[in-house]
Amino acid sequence: MKNRRSIRLRGYNYSQAGAYFITVCAQNRERLFGDIADGQMVLNDAERIATKCWNEIPLHFPDITLDAFVVMPNHVHGILVITDTVGAKNTVGAKNFSPLQSDQRPHGTSKTIGSIIRGFKIGITKWMRTHTHVHDVWQRNYYEHIIRNDDELNRIREYIINNPAKWDLDRENPSVRAKNFSPPAMTEWV
């Protein structure tokens, strides 16, 4: 297997306390989670499962607080806040984020942003493979941005909340890409 270049910040501890803006894209940017109509997300079952899995992250990782979140037709955006630097001492691996049964309790897992997103992706992938014809749900990686101050946090929250209304300009929208249109970079909120 080829060595792949990491898109993570070299030397940064992704288990340390702080806020992180996360974007996870569907494989080939397929519209798996619904569509946008009149600036609003039209829900489907896959979107509901993605939202449920996201909302259950703190059940698996008690040191995580959730902030703004949106499911788009072919990607999700969310803000995760690690409230306490927990380190990655116990690295059992990613958990399955399928909806928890009432008697399930989280077991030791690595508590990095990577392990959290890996578990989130696994839960939705298992559901999709069981309930749909889709086998490859996610692209290989995810995008993250370390949020450095309150002004930036507020701009990113606004970006997430307004993302459905701006779908016609979204660089993740295949229609925008097909028009060879160059929308504003996501760094507009930085």
N, C-alpha and C positions, 0 to 999 in steps of 0.2 A: 504494500500500500504506500502511496506517495506521502511524503510529509506535507501536511497542510499548514499554511500560515494562519496563525491564530488572529482573530479580530479583537481579542481582549487586550486590555491595557496591561502591558508587561509589568510584572512585579506587584500588581494591585491585588489585595486580598478581597475577593468577592464574597466573603462571609462577614465583612466588617459592617458595623452599623452605618446606615445611610439610606438614601432614597435612590432608586434605580428605575429608569424609564425603559421598558421592555417592548420590543416588537417581534412577533413570531409570525412568519409567513407560511401560507399553504404551499405545498409542492406545486411548482409551475404556476403559482399564483391563481390556481383554480378557485372558482367561487363556490366553496363548500358550505359556507355558513349563512347563506341567504343573499339578499340583494338590497340595493338602496332604491327607494321610491320617495320622491318629494323630500329628499334630504334626511330621510329616516330609514333606519335599518329594518327590513322586513324579516322577521324571525323565522327560523326553521328549527328542527329538532337538534341538529348539530350545533347551532348557535346556543341553544339552551344548555346543552351538555358542556360546551366550552365555558359558558358563564358559571355554571354549577361547579365545574372543576376549579375555576379561578377562585370562586368564593370559598372553596374548601381548603385552599392553600394553608391558611392559619391553623386548620385542624391537624395538618401534617407537620407544620413548622410553626410552633407557638411564638417564636420570636419575629414573626412576619406580620406586618400590618398592611392591609390593602388600601389603595387610594384609587384614583380615577382609572376606569377600565372601559374599553369598548371592543366589541367584536364587529369586524368589518367583513364584507363578503369573502375576502381571501387572506385576511390577516387579523391579528389582535394587537391592541396596544394596552399597556397597563403600567401602573406604577406600583412597585413593591418597596416596602420600607422595612429594613432590618432594624429592629429596635434595640438589639443588643449584639455586640460582636460575640459570636458563638464559636468561631473557628470550625474547622472541618475534622475534628478529632475522630469521630466515628464515621467511617466511610463505607457503610454497608451497601449503599447504592440508592438509585432513584426509586421512589415508591410509585406505585400505581395510583394515580389520582382518580380512579373510578370512584363514583360517589361512595362515601364511607357507609358501612353498616353501623348501626347504633352501638354495637359492642366492640368495634374496632378502635384501637388507639394507635397513635403514631409510634413507630419503633425508631431506633437509632438510624439516622441517615446523615450523609454529608449535608451541611447546611449552607452551601454556597448558592449563589444565584443560578449557576449552571445546573445543580441538582434539583432545584425547585422547578425550573423550566423543563427539565428532562421529565420529571414526574408529571407535570401538567400535560405535556405532549403525549406521554404514554397513556394516560387515562382517556384522552379524547381519541387517540388512535385505536385503542381497544374497542371503544364504543363504535367508532366508524366501521371497523372491520367486521363487527358483529351485526350491525344494523343497516349497512349500506354496501354498495359495490366498491367503495373506495378502499384501497389498500395502502397507498402512499399518501399520507395526510400532510406531512410537514416537510419543508425544506430542511436541509441538514443542520443548520445552526439557528441562531436568533441574534437580534441586534439589542445592544444595551447601551445606555448612556448613564453615567454617574451624575446625579443631580447635585449641584454644588451649593445652591442657596435658595432662599424662599422665592425670590423673583423668578428664577428659572423654574422652580416647582410650579408656580402659578401659571406661567406661560405654557408649560407642558400639559398641565391639567386642562387648560383652555383648548389646546390643540387636540387633545383626546376627545373632549366633550363635543367639539365642533367638527370632528373628522367626518361623520356621516354627511353633514351638510356640504362638505367640500369634496365629496367623492369625485366630482367631475375634474378636479385638479390634482387628485391624489396620485403620486407616482407609482403606487401599488395597483392602480386601476388599469387593467389591460387595455381598455379603450383609450386611455390617455397615452399609453406607450405606443399603441398602434398608429396614433395620429402624429407620432414623432414630435410630440409636444414636450417642452421642457418646463415642468411645473416648478414652483419654488422648492428649494431643498428643505428637508425636514429640519435643518439647522436654523430655520427662521425663529424658533422658540428659544434658541440658546443665547 
